[in-house]
């Protein structure tokens, strides 16, 4: 029996923020994968090494965590006043599907640098030295991201002294602006708070009824108080990811919250929508030791946040969830705002398992409706490897 040889596709392996993934130019993909559908999903699954019943992604580019099972497709923008279109695919590790329902805020930091280096941005928009302002259309959620990319001698600067908790080595800072980040999710009526409330009573069979802030900003997120579900907010990954009962509880909360937010109609749909919504729990400041062994003092942060992604506690914080945190913190009366001490604020520094992160948001209220014009945070990015990725034909 003859076996088809491997095909090779131009690709770049990049870190963005606390995530990494395989980046492609749309034009470099095989013709069948240049349009959405089964062929594209099958290709990306094979590139990453999924589905893998062993949960290791040994036969692919993934690294067996939600932070590293990611793909990005970029092209020159079809939108007015934008440079590039950015499509993100969250690849399931053990199941045969790619989730296209949301953005990756961490990899957003790598999008501008990749686009400049790969000829997707008009050279006239890239200074010889200074900062290139890259206008990104986030195609998954139909939102604009502005990336401020440092340039030295006409090339993207990748090295620097900007430190990001959750990333071992320093690099150059890339500032991101998420414009009007409230997500226009189907079924949510385009509202930042799909239920119309800053705090809901969320009933979850087998868990109980507790307060929750359900918000569409950056990414749909369900915020609950840590003490309402038996936690302190200082937990590291091992405390939750080694506890099958806890993980099942969080998935139960996520599924019922998704229904309440209008994102799904039945509990069964949640299994095919793993990327969104996210679940996070918040608590007032407390001192703890981060996963790197660094002491985080209560006085260093405004609140504590722990978030789950693709069914596991994240090792740091998803970039899109950080946008949701910053947005919710800026709106008096949400659980995030109350955990941070209440009142009006334009920035917040929160503690996560790897350390701390600062995010800002500009919020205003008109006719009883809250809007956020933008959320701002800094990440870093760099190329890890570039060339071709190979997959069986």
Secondary structure, DSSP 8 states (H G I E B T S, - for coil): -----EEEEEEEEEEETTEEEEEEEGGGS-GGGSSSSHHHHHHHHHHHT-S-TTSS-TTSS--SSTTTSEEEEEEE-SSTT-SEEEEEEEE-SSSS-EE-SS--TTTHHHHHHHHHHTT-S-GGGS-SSEEEEEEEEETTTTEEEEEEEEEETTEE----SB--TT-SS-B-EEEEEEET-----TTTTT-SSTTS-SSEEEEETTTEEEEEEEEESSSEEEEEEGGGGT--S---HHHHHT-HHHHHHHHHHHHHHHHHTTS-SSGGGGGG--SSSEEEEEEE---EE-TTS-EE-GGG-SEEEEEEETTEE-SS--HHHHHHHHHHHTSTTSHHHHHTTSS--SEEEEEETTEEEEEEEEEEEETTEEEEEEEEEEEEEEEEEEEEEEEE-
